[in-house]
Amino acid sequence: MHVIQDPAQFPHLGNAVVTSGTFDGVHIGHQQILRRLQETARQSGGPSVVITYWPHPRLVIGPPPSHSEPLNLHLLNTLEERSAKLAEFGVDYLLIIPFTREFAGWTSEEYIQNILLRTVGTSKLVIGYDHRFGKNREGGFDYLSQHADRYGMTVEEIPREDVDAVGVSSTRIRRALEAGDVATANRHLGYDYPLTGTVVKGRQLGRTIGWPTANIHCEEPLKLIPARGVYAVLATTAAGTHHAAMLNIGVRPTVGGNLSQTVEAHLLDFDGDLYDQPLTVQFVARLRDEQKFDGLDALKAQLALDAEAARRILL
């Protein structure tokens, strides 16, 4: 997949089959659109193109007045994760448009002429039933259909029943993760929710009680961290090895507590140095809430139970 972040560098294709959207999470609803995009591209013989935006539009212009989600929006995917998921669907070109206030002020006609026609060379556009674009979200399927002959492209709308049938949205997935409900989030995503960060040195208290952990620092501040608690996760090291693990998100109340939240993974049956290396974890199941125990012996006993539970789920 060719990834291009400057529209001026995009090669004019002339016969492109295109879809556009934020695609945060690339969840099973998005995947319906992507499968149709690829099917249509194969039928027409043209390349498939996804147009997306960074940062997320609501982080620049805020949510619609009726939207209940706050402005401090956290995202399901980093830009790298989103690109990787789109590549899995065989997309030929990914155009990432920098979303600015100036760009948000374009009319739907300016967007069609500047991006879809002059930049990409769209011959067919595939969009979801609720897709809107242009200043104040003025453009949509009706507008495109009315002017399709003038633009020299055809437009296909994925029916409402096809998209709504999966009962999923990025907002619902965010809320599930914020509640620690990774089972629901994963079902709606169609894959296990990932988190990648660099392993950094912490207080190294886990080593003193026989449960060493990798303290994961996520560099992307917009990435959504699931609710505090203990999880069964699959960990992938920089070397590409995969390990069953248990992971704690919280402030470690039993050992004095932290002022800030930490994300710590104990890789089962692993002995090695992970410091300063990237580590990816995929959330498979929630084991329990974070708890404050009466002492280290009680904590160690619970960690042993957590490890057994993680093994049953993951191995």
SERO-4910 file (N, C-alpha, C, O; in steps of 0.05 Angstrom, whole numbers):
BEGIN
 pado doro    nc1    nc2    nc3   cac1   cac2   cac3    cc1    cc2    cc3    oc1    oc2    oc3
  Met    A     17    -24      0      0      0      0     18     25      0     36     27     16
  His    A     12     43    -18     26     69    -19     13     88      0    -11     94     -2
  Val    A     28     99     19     18    118     39     29    145     33     53    149     31
  Ile    A     11    165     28     19    192     20      5    211     39    -19    211     42
  Gln    A     21    229     51     11    248     71      9    277     61      2    295     75
  Asp    A     17    281     36     16    307     24      0    305     -2      9    293    -21
  Pro    A    -24    316     -3    -40    314    -28    -26    323    -53    -31    313    -74
  Ala    A     -7    342    -50      8    351    -73     26    330    -85     34    331   -108
  Gln    A     32    309    -69     50    288    -78     34    264    -88     46    244    -96
  Phe    A      8    265    -87     -8    242    -96     -9    240   -126    -14    260   -140
  Pro    A     -4    216   -137     -5    213   -166    -33    213   -177    -50    197   -167
  His    A    -39    230   -196    -66    231   -207    -71    204   -222    -57    198   -241
  Leu    A    -92    190   -213    -96    163   -223   -116    161   -246   -113    146   -265
  Gly    A   -137    178   -244   -156    179   -267   -178    158   -266   -200    164   -275
  Asn    A   -172    135   -255   -193    114   -255   -195    101   -227   -201     77   -224
  Ala    A   -191    118   -206   -190    107   -179   -218    102   -168   -238    116   -174
  Val    A   -220     80   -152   -244     74   -137   -238     82   -108   -219     73    -96
  Val    A   -254    100    -97   -246    115    -73   -267    113    -51   -291    112    -57
  Thr    A   -258    112    -26   -276    117     -3   -261    136     15   -237    139     13
  Ser    A   -276    149     33   -263    168     51   -276    167     78   -300    159     81
  Gly    A   -261    175     99   -272    176    126   -250    176    146   -226    173    138
  Thr    A   -257    179    171   -236    179    192   -227    150    198   -203    146    205
  Phe    A   -244    131    196   -237    103    200   -223     97    227   -205     81    228
  Asp    A   -231    111    248   -218    106    274   -227     78    284   -250     74    288
  Gly    A   -208     61    287   -213     33    296   -214     14    273   -209    -10    277
  Val    A   -220     23    249   -224      5    225   -241    -19    235   -233    -42    232
  His    A   -264    -13    247   -281    -34    259   -297    -48    238   -295    -43    214
  Ile    A   -314    -67    247   -328    -84    228   -348    -69    210   -354    -78    188
  Gly    A   -357    -46    219   -373    -29    201   -356    -17    179   -364    -18    155
  His    A   -333     -7    186   -314      3    166   -306    -19    147   -303    -15    123
  Gln    A   -303    -43    158   -293    -65    142   -313    -73    120   -306    -82     98
  Gln    A   -339    -69    125   -359    -73    104   -355    -55     80   -356    -63     57
  Ile    A   -349    -30     86   -343    -10     65   -318    -18     50   -317    -16     25
  Leu    A   -297    -26     65   -271    -33     52   -274    -57     34   -262    -58     13
  Arg    A   -290    -77     42   -294   -100     25   -308    -93      0   -301   -103    -22
  Arg    A   -328    -75      2   -342    -66    -22   -323    -49    -40   -324    -52    -64
  Leu    A   -306    -33    -28   -287    -17    -43   -269    -36    -60   -265    -31    -83
  Gln    A   -259    -57    -47   -241    -75    -61   -255    -91    -83   -244    -95   -104
  Glu    A   -279    -99    -77   -295   -113    -97   -300    -96   -122   -297   -105   -144
  Thr    A   -307    -71   -117   -312    -52   -139   -287    -46   -155   -288    -44   -179
  Ala    A   -264    -43   -141   -239    -38   -155   -231    -62   -172   -221    -58   -194
  Arg    A   -236    -86   -162   -229   -110   -179   -247   -111   -204   -237   -117   -226
  Gln    A   -272   -104   -201   -291   -104   -223   -283    -83   -244   -286    -88   -268
  Ser    A   -275    -60   -235   -269    -38   -254   -240    -39   -265   -234    -27   -285
  Gly    A   -223    -53   -250   -195    -54   -259   -179    -30   -250   -156    -27   -258
  Gly    A   -191    -13   -233   -177     11   -224   -165      7   -196   -173    -12   -182
  Pro    A   -147     24   -187   -135     22   -161   -155     31   -139   -172     48   -144
  Ser    A   -152     19   -115   -169     27    -93   -155     48    -76   -130     46    -72
  Val    A   -170     68    -67   -158     91    -52   -175     96    -28   -200     98    -30
  Val    A   -162     98     -5   -176    108     19   -165    135     26   -141    140     27
  Ile    A   -183    154     30   -176    181     39   -184    183     68   -207    179     76
  Thr    A   -164    190     85   -170    194    113   -157    220    123   -144    233    107
  Tyr    A   -160    226    149   -152    252    159   -137    249    185   -143    231    201
  Trp    A   -118    267    189   -104    267    215    -96    296    221    -85    310    204
  Pro    A   -102    305    245   -115    291    267   -145    287    262   -156    296    242
  His    A   -158    273    281   -187    269    279   -201    296    277   -195    314    292
  Pro    A   -220    299    258   -234    325    255   -245    337    280   -245    361    284
  Arg    A   -256    320    298   -269    331    322   -248    343    341   -255    360    358
  Leu    A   -223    335    339   -202    347    355   -195    375    345   -182    391    359
  Val    A   -203    381    320   -197    408    308   -221    426    310   -218    450    317
  Ile    A   -245    416    304   -268    433    303   -289    427    324   -309    440    326
  Gly    A   -284    406    341   -303    399    362   -325    381    351   -328    379    327
  Pro    A   -340    369    369   -362    351    361   -387    367    352   -389    391    359
  Pro    A   -405    355    337   -430    368    331   -444    375    357   -440    362    377
  Pro    A   -461    397    357   -474    406    382   -490    384    396   -492    384    420
  Ser    A   -501    365    381   -518    344    393   -502    320    402   -513    302    414
  His    A   -476    320    398   -459    296    404   -452    296    434   -445    317    445
  Ser    A   -454    273    446   -450    271    475   -421    267    483   -414    269    507
  Glu    A   -403    261    464   -375    255    471   -360    281    476   -363    299    460
  Pro    A   -344    282    497   -330    307    504   -308    313    483   -301    297    467
  Leu    A   -297    337    486   -277    346    467   -250    332    471   -234    329    452
  Asn    A   -245    322    496   -219    308    500   -221    280    489   -218    260    504
  Leu    A   -226    278    464   -229    253    450   -204    237    449   -183    248    442
  His    A   -205    211    457   -183    193    453   -190    174    431   -213    167    426
  Leu    A   -169    164    417   -173    149    392   -167    120    396   -151    112    413
  Leu    A   -180    104    379   -176     75    380   -150     67    366   -138     47    374
  Asn    A   -142     82    347   -118     76    331    -99     99    331   -107    122    330
  Thr    A    -73     93    333    -53    113    324    -54    114    294    -67     97    281
  Leu    A    -41    133    282    -41    135    253    -28    111    241    -36    101    220
  Glu    A     -7    101    254      7     77    244    -11     52    245    -11     36    227
  Glu    A    -26     49    267    -44     26    270    -66     27    249    -73      7    237
  Arg    A    -76     51    244    -98     54    224    -87     46    197   -100     32    182
  Ser    A    -64     56    190    -52     50    164    -47     20    161    -53      8    139
  Ala    A    -38      7    182    -32    -22    181    -58    -38    177    -58    -57    161
  Lys    A    -80    -30    190   -105    -45    187   -116    -41    159   -127    -59    147
  Leu    A   -114    -17    148   -123    -12    121   -107    -28    101   -118    -38     81
  Ala    A    -81    -31    106    -64    -46     87    -73    -75     87    -70    -89     67
  Glu    A    -83    -85    110    -91   -113    111   -114   -119     92   -118   -142     84
  Phe    A   -129    -99     84   -151   -103     65   -143    -99     36   -160    -99     18
  Gly    A   -117    -96     32   -107    -95      4   -111    -69     -9   -110    -67    -34
  Val    A   -115    -47      6   -118    -21     -6    -93    -13    -21    -70    -17    -11
  Asp    A    -96     -2    -44    -72      6    -61    -60     32    -52    -35     34    -50
  Tyr    A    -76     52    -46    -66     78    -39    -81     88    -14   -105     86    -12
  Leu    A    -65    100      5    -77    114     28    -68    143     27    -44    148     28
  Leu    A    -87    161     24    -81    189     25    -90    201     52   -113    200     59
  Ile    A    -70    210     67    -76    222     94    -75    252     91    -53    264     87
  Ile    A    -98    265     93   -100    294     90    -97    307    117   -111    300    136
  Pro    A    -78    326    120    -76    341    146   -102    357    150   -109    373    134
  Phe    A   -115    351    172   -141    364    178   -136    389    193   -128    388    217
  Thr    A   -141    412    181   -136    438    193   -163    453    192   -182    445    179
  Arg    A   -163    476    206   -187    493    205   -192    504    177   -215    507    169
  Glu    A   -170    509    163   -173    519    136   -186    497    118   -205    503    103
  Phe    A   -177    472    121   -188    450    105   -218    446    113   -235    441     96
  Ala    A   -224    449    139   -251    445    149   -270    466    137   -294    462    136
  Gly    A   -259    489    128   -275    510    117   -281    506     87   -297    522     76
  Trp    A   -270    486     75   -276    481     46   -305    473     43   -317    459     60
  Thr    A   -317    483     22   -344    474     15   -343    446      3   -322    436     -4
  Ser    A   -366    433      1   -366    407    -11   -357    408    -40   -343    389    -49
  Glu    A   -363    429    -54   -354    431    -82   -324    434    -83   -311    422   -101
  Glu    A   -312    449    -65   -283    452    -65   -270    425    -59   -250    418    -71
  Tyr    A   -281    410    -40   -270    384    -33   -271    365    -57   -252    351    -64
  Ile    A   -294    364    -71   -297    347    -94   -277    354   -116   -263    337   -127
  Gln    A   -276    380   -122   -259    389   -144   -229    386   -137   -214    376   -154
  Asn    A   -221    394   -113   -193    395   -106   -182    367    -99   -159    361   -107
  Ile    A   -197    351    -85   -187    326    -75   -196    302    -93   -179    288   -104
  Leu    A   -222    299    -95   -232    275   -110   -225    276   -139   -217    255   -151
  Leu    A   -227    299   -152   -223    300   -181   -194    308   -188   -180    292   -201
  Arg    A   -184    331   -180   -158    340   -189   -135    325   -176   -116    318   -189
  Thr    A   -138    318   -150   -115    305   -136   -115    275   -142    -95    264   -151
  Val    A   -138    261   -138   -139    232   -139   -146    222   -167   -135    203   -177
  Gly    A   -165    235   -180   -176    225   -205   -196    203   -200   -192    180   -209
  Thr    A   -217    209   -186   -237    189   -178   -256    183   -200   -267    201   -213
  Ser    A   -259    157   -206   -279    148   -225   -304    137   -211   -326    139   -222
  Lys    A   -300    126   -187   -323    117   -171   -318    122   -142   -296    117   -132
  Leu    A   -338    131   -128   -337    136    -99   -356    118    -85   -379    116    -92
  Val    A   -345    104    -64   -361     86    -48   -362     98    -20   -341    102     -7
  Ile    A   -386    103    -10   -389    116     17   -411    103     33   -429     90     22
  Gly    A   -409    106     59   -430     97     77   -454    115     75   -452    137     66
  Tyr    A   -477    105     84   -502    119     81   -502    146     95   -517    165     87
  Asp    A   -486    149    116   -487    174    132   -462    191    128   -457    209    143
  His    A   -447    185    107   -422    200    102   -428    229     93   -444    233     75
  Arg    A   -415    248    107   -418    276    100   -391    288     96   -371    278    107
  Phe    A   -389    310     81   -364    323     77   -369    352     70   -391    360     64
  Gly    A   -347    368     71   -349    396     65   -357    413     89   -365    401    110
  Lys    A   -355    439     87   -362    457    109   -390    452    119   -409    450    104
  Asn    A   -392    450    146   -417    444    159   -430    418    150   -454    414    152
  Arg    A   -413    399    140   -422    373    131   -445    375    110   -464    360    111
  Glu    A   -441    395     92   -463    401     73   -465    380     51   -487    377     39
  Gly    A   -443    366     44   -444    348     22   -450    319     31   -445    312     54
  Gly    A   -463    304     13   -470    277     19   -478    262     -7   -473    272    -29
  Phe    A   -490    239     -3   -496    222    -26   -515    236    -45   -512    235    -70
  Asp    A   -536    250    -35   -555    263    -53   -541    284    -70   -546    286    -94
  Tyr    A   -524    300    -57   -510    321    -72   -492    309    -94   -492    318   -117
  Leu    A   -477    288    -86   -460    275   -105   -475    263   -129   -467    265   -152
  Ser    A   -498    250   -123   -514    237   -143   -525    257   -163   -525    252   -187
  Gln    A   -534    280   -153   -545    300   -170   -525    312   -190   -532    321   -211
  His    A   -500    312   -182   -479    324   -199   -459    304   -210   -438    312   -221
  Ala    A   -466    278   -208   -447    257   -217   -438    260   -246   -415    256   -252
  Asp    A   -457    267   -264   -451    269   -292   -431    292   -296   -412    290   -313
  Arg    A   -435    314   -282   -417    337   -285   -389    330   -275   -369    339   -286
  Tyr    A   -387    313   -255   -361    305   -244   -348    283   -260   -324    278   -258
  Gly    A   -364    268   -275   -353    246   -290   -346    222   -273   -327    208   -279
  Met    A   -360    219   -251   -356    195   -234   -382    185   -224   -402    199   -224
  Thr    A   -382    159   -217   -406    147   -205   -403    145   -175   -381    146   -164
  Val    A   -426    143   -162   -426    143   -132   -443    119   -123   -465    116   -132
  Glu    A   -432    104   -104   -447     82    -92   -449     86    -62   -429     92    -49
  Glu    A   -473     84    -52   -477     87    -23   -482     59    -11   -500     44    -20
  Ile    A   -467     53     10   -472     28     25   -498     32     40   -500     51     56
  Pro    A   -518     15     36   -544     19     48   -543     20     79   -526      8     91
  Arg    A   -562     35     90   -563     38    119   -566     11    133   -553      6    153
  Glu    A   -582     -7    121   -586    -33    134   -561    -50    135   -556    -65    153
  Asp    A   -543    -46    115   -518    -61    114   -499    -51    136   -485    -67    148
  Val    A   -498    -25    140   -480    -14    160   -491    -17    188   -477    -25    206
  Asp    A   -517    -11    192   -529    -12    218   -532    -40    228   -535    -45    252
  Ala    A   -533    -60    210   -537    -88    218   -515    -97    237   -521   -114    254
  Val    A   -491    -86    235   -470    -95    253   -471    -81    280   -457    -89    299
  Gly    A   -487    -60    282   -492    -47    308   -467    -36    321   -463    -40    345
  Val    A   -450    -23    306   -424    -15    317   -417     13    308   -425     22    287
  Ser    A   -402     27    325   -391     53    319   -366     57    335   -362     43    355
  Ser    A   -349     75    326   -324     81    341   -331     91    369   -316     84    388
  Thr    A   -352    106    372   -360    117    398   -367     94    417   -359     94    440
  Arg    A   -382     75    407   -390     52    424   -366     36    433   -364     27    456
  Ile    A   -346     33    416   -322     18    423   -306     34    443   -296     22    462
  Arg    A   -304     60    440   -290     76    460   -303     73    488   -289     70    508
  Arg    A   -329     74    488   -343     72    514   -339     45    527   -336     43    551
  Ala    A   -338     24    510   -334     -3    521   -306     -4    533   -303    -15    555
  Leu    A   -286      6    520   -258      5    530   -255     22    555   -241     14    574
  Glu    A   -269     45    556   -268     62    579   -280     49    604   -274     56    627
  Ala    A   -298     29    599   -310     14    620   -295    -12    626   -303    -28    644
  Gly    A   -274    -18    611   -259    -42    614   -271    -66    600   -262    -89    604
  Asp    A   -291    -62    584   -305    -84    571   -291    -90    544   -301    -83    523
  Val    A   -268   -103    546   -253   -109    522   -266   -130    504   -262   -131    480
  Ala    A   -283   -147    516   -296   -168    501   -315   -155    480   -315   -162    457
  Thr    A   -331   -135    489   -349   -121    471   -333   -105    450   -340   -105    427
  Ala    A   -312    -91    460   -296    -75    441   -284    -93    419   -284    -86    396
  Asn    A   -273   -116    427   -260   -133    408   -281   -145    388   -275   -148    364
  Arg    A   -305   -151    398   -326   -161    380   -333   -141    359   -337   -148    336
  His    A   -334   -115    367   -341    -94    348   -318    -87    330   -322    -78    307
  Leu    A   -294    -89    340   -270    -84    323   -265   -106    303   -257   -100    280
  Gly    A   -271   -130    311   -264   -153    293   -235   -162    298   -225   -179    283
  Tyr    A   -222   -152    318   -195   -160    325   -190   -151    354   -206   -135    365
  Asp    A   -169   -161    367   -163   -154    394   -150   -126    396   -131   -120    381
  Tyr    A   -160   -110    413   -151    -82    416   -122    -80    422   -113    -93    442
  Pro    A   -106    -66    407    -77    -64    411    -68    -39    425    -81    -18    424
  Leu    A    -45    -41    438    -32    -18    450     -1    -23    447      9    -44    455
  Thr    A     12     -3    436     41     -5    432     55     17    447     46     40    447
  Gly    A     77     11    460     93     31    473    122     21    477    129     -1    469
  Thr    A    138     38    488    166     32    494    168     23    523    156     35    541
  Val    A    183      2    527    187     -8    555    208     10    569    230     13    560
  Val    A    199     22    591    216     40    606    220     30    634    205     13    643
  Lys    A    241     40    647    246     32    675    226     45    694    222     70    692
  Gly    A    214     29    711    197     40    731    210     37    759    235     39    761
  Arg    A    195     31    779    206     28    806    217      0    810    230     -6    831
  Gln    A    212    -18    791    222    -46    792    214    -61    817    228    -79    827
  Leu    A    190    -55    827    180    -68    851    171    -97    845    173   -115    862
  Gly    A    163   -102    820    154   -128    813    176   -149    816    171   -172    823
  Arg    A    200   -141    810    223   -160    812    227   -169    841    234   -192    845
  Thr    A    221   -151    860    226   -158    888    206   -178    898    212   -191    919
  Ile    A    184   -182    885    164   -201    895    160   -225    875    141   -240    877
  Gly    A    179   -227    856    178   -249    837    160   -246    814    155   -266    799
  Trp    A    150   -222    808    133   -217    786    143   -193    770    130   -171    771
  Pro    A    165   -195    756    176   -172    741    157   -163    719    144   -180    706
  Thr    A    155   -138    715    137   -127    694    151   -108    675    171    -96    682
  Ala    A    141   -107    651    150    -87    631    132    -63    633    108    -65    628
  Asn    A    143    -40    640    128    -15    643    126     -2    615    146      6    604
  Ile    A    102     -1    605     98      7    577     90     37    576     70     45    588
  His    A    106     52    562    100     81    558     90     85    529    105     80    510
  Cys    A     65     93    527     54     98    500     60    126    492     52    145    505
  Glu    A     74    129    470     83    156    461     60    173    449     61    197    449
  Glu    A     39    160    440     17    174    427     -3    183    448    -18    166    459
  Pro    A     -5    209    455    -22    218    477    -52    215    470    -68    215    489
  Leu    A    -59    212    445    -87    210    438    -98    181    440   -122    176    439
  Lys    A    -80    161    443    -87    133    443   -103    127    468    -95    134    491
  Leu    A   -126    114    465   -143    107    487   -132     84    503   -126     63    492
  Ile    A   -128     88    529   -120     67    547   -144     56    561   -160     71    573
  Pro    A   -149     30    560   -173     19    573   -174     25    603   -155     35    615
  Ala    A   -197     19    615   -201     25    643   -181     10    661   -170    -10    653
  Arg    A   -177     21    685   -159      8    704   -169    -20    711   -193    -25    713
  Gly    A   -149    -38    714   -156    -65    720   -134    -84    710   -113    -75    700
  Val    A   -139   -110    713   -120   -130    705   -132   -145    681   -155   -153    681
  Tyr    A   -115   -150    660   -124   -161    635   -106   -184    627    -82   -185    633
  Ala    A   -118   -203    612   -102   -223    598    -96   -212    570   -115   -203    556
  Val    A    -71   -211    563    -62   -199    537    -42   -217    523    -30   -234    535
  Leu    A    -40   -213    497    -19   -225    481      2   -203    476     -5   -182    466
  Ala    A     27   -209    482     48   -190    479     66   -198    456     73   -221    452
  Thr    A     74   -178    440     93   -182    417    117   -164    421    114   -140    423
  Thr    A    140   -177    422    165   -162    426    176   -150    400    165   -156    378
  Ala    A    197   -134    402    209   -122    378    221   -144    361    224   -140    336
  Ala    A    228   -167    373    240   -189    358    218   -205    343    225   -224    328
  Gly    A    193   -198    348    171   -213    335    162   -237    349    146   -253    339
  Thr    A    171   -242    374    162   -265    389    136   -258    404    132   -235    412
  His    A    119   -278    407     92   -274    419     91   -289    446    101   -311    449
  His    A     79   -276    466     78   -287    493     51   -281    506     41   -259    503
  Ala    A     41   -301    520     18   -296    537     27   -279    560     50   -281    570
  Ala    A     10   -261    569     18   -242    590     -7   -233    605    -30   -235    596
  Met    A     -2   -222    629    -23   -208    644    -14   -180    648     10   -174    650
  Leu    A    -33   -161    648    -26   -133    647    -43   -118    667    -67   -123    670
  Asn    A    -30   -100    681    -44    -83    700    -44    -54    691    -23    -43    684
  Ile    A    -67    -41    692    -69    -13    687    -79      0    713   -100     -7    723
  Gly    A    -63     18    724    -72     30    749    -50     45    763    -30     53    751
  Val    A    -53     48    790    -35     64    806    -21     47    827     -8     59    845
  Arg    A    -23     21    827     -9      3    845    -14     10    875      5     17    888
  Pro    A    -38      9    884    -45     19    911    -32      2    933    -27     13    955
  Thr    A    -26    -23    929    -16    -40    950     13    -33    957     21    -37    980
  Val    A     28    -23    938     57    -17    943     62     13    944     83     22    934
  Gly    A     44     27    955     49     56    960     35     74    940     31     98    946
  Gly    A     27     63    917     12     79    898     29     97    882     51    105    890
  Asn    A     19    105    858     32    124    841     15    148    838    -10    147    841
  Leu    A     28    171    832     12    195    826      0    193    798    -21    204    793
  Ser    A     13    178    780      3    175    753     -2    146    747     10    128    760
  Gln    A    -18    141    728    -26    114    720     -3    101    705     11    113    689
  Thr    A      1     75    710     21     59    695      7     36    680    -15     28    687
  Val    A     21     27    660     12      3    644     35    -17    646     57    -12    635
  Glu    A     31    -39    660     53    -58    665     44    -86    657     23    -96    665
  Ala    A     61   -100    642     56   -127    633     76   -146    644    100   -141    643
  His    A     66   -169    654     83   -191    661     80   -213    640     59   -225    637
  Leu    A    102   -218    626    101   -238    605    106   -266    617    127   -270    630
  Leu    A     88   -284    613     89   -310    625    111   -326    611    113   -325    586
  Asp    A    127   -341    626    147   -358    615    167   -343    597    176   -353    576
  Phe    A    174   -319    605    193   -303    590    215   -293    608    210   -285    631
  Asp    A    240   -294    599    263   -284    614    280   -269    594    294   -282    577
  Gly    A    281   -243    596    297   -228    577    295   -198    584    280   -190    601
  Asp    A    311   -182    570    312   -153    574    296   -139    552    302   -142    528
  Leu    A    276   -124    560    258   -110    541    262    -80    542    248    -66    527
  Tyr    A    279    -70    560    281    -42    563    288    -27    537    305    -36    522
  Asp    A    275     -4    533    280     13    511    271      1    484    278     11    463
  Gln    A    256    -20    485    246    -33    461    215    -30    459    202    -28    480
  Pro    A    205    -30    435    176    -28    432    163    -55    440    174    -76    435
  Leu    A    140    -53    452    124    -77    459     95    -71    453     84    -51    460
  Thr    A     83    -90    439     54    -88    432     39   -109    448     46   -132    449
  Val    A     17    -99    460     -1   -118    474    -29   -116    461    -38    -95    453
  Gln    A    -42   -139    460    -69   -141    450    -87   -151    472    -83   -172    483
  Phe    A   -107   -135    478   -125   -141    501   -144   -163    493   -160   -160    474
  Val    A   -144   -186    507   -161   -208    501   -184   -210    521   -207   -215    513
  Ala    A   -179   -206    547   -200   -209    567   -193   -193    592   -170   -189    598
  Arg    A   -214   -184    605   -210   -170    631   -212   -191    653   -230   -207    654
  Leu    A   -192   -191    671   -192   -210    693   -205   -200    718   -220   -215    731
  Arg    A   -199   -175    726   -211   -164    750   -205   -134    752   -191   -123    735
  Asp    A   -217   -121    772   -211    -93    778   -184    -91    792   -175   -111    803
  Glu    A   -172    -68    791   -149    -63    807   -157    -62    836   -178    -50    843
  Gln    A   -141    -75    854   -149    -76    882   -125    -68    900   -102    -69    891
  Lys    A   -132    -59    924   -112    -55    945   -113    -78    964   -133    -84    976
  Phe    A    -90    -92    967    -89   -116    984    -77   -109   1011    -65    -88   1014
  Asp    A    -81   -127   1030    -72   -122   1058    -42   -122   1060    -31   -110   1079
  Gly    A    -28   -135   1042      1   -136   1043     12   -150   1019     -3   -158   1001
  Leu    A     39   -153   1017     52   -165    994     45   -194    991     43   -204    968
  Asp    A     41   -209   1013     34   -237   1010      7   -241    997      4   -258    980
  Ala    A    -12   -224   1004    -39   -226    992    -37   -218    962    -50   -229    945
  Leu    A    -20   -198    956    -17   -189    929     -4   -212    912    -14   -217    890
  Lys    A     17   -224    922     30   -246    908     11   -269    903     12   -282    882
  Ala    A     -5   -275    923    -25   -297    919    -44   -291    897    -52   -309    881
  Gln    A    -53   -266    896    -72   -259    875    -59   -258    848    -71   -266    828
  Leu    A    -34   -250    846    -20   -250    821    -17   -278    810    -18   -283    786
  Ala    A    -13   -298    828    -11   -326    819    -38   -335    808    -38   -349    788
  Leu    A    -59   -326    820    -86   -333    809    -91   -319    783   -102   -331    764
  Asp    A    -82   -294    780    -85   -280    755    -69   -294    733    -79   -296    710
  Ala    A    -45   -304    739    -29   -317    719    -43   -343    710    -43   -349    686
  Glu    A    -55   -358    729    -70   -382    721    -93   -375    703    -98   -389    683
  Ala    A   -108   -354    710   -131   -346    694   -122   -338    666   -135   -345    646
  Ala    A   -100   -323    664    -90   -314    638    -82   -338    621    -87   -339    597
  Arg    A    -69   -358    634    -61   -382    619    -85   -397    608    -85   -406    585
  Arg    A   -106   -399    624   -130   -413    615   -142   -400    591   -152   -413    572
  Ile    A   -141   -373    590   -154   -358    568   -136   -358    543   -146   -361    521
  Leu    A   -110   -356    547    -92   -350    525    -78   -375    514    -70   -375    490
  Leu    A    -74   -396    530    -58   -418    521    -75   -443    516    -65   -464    508
***
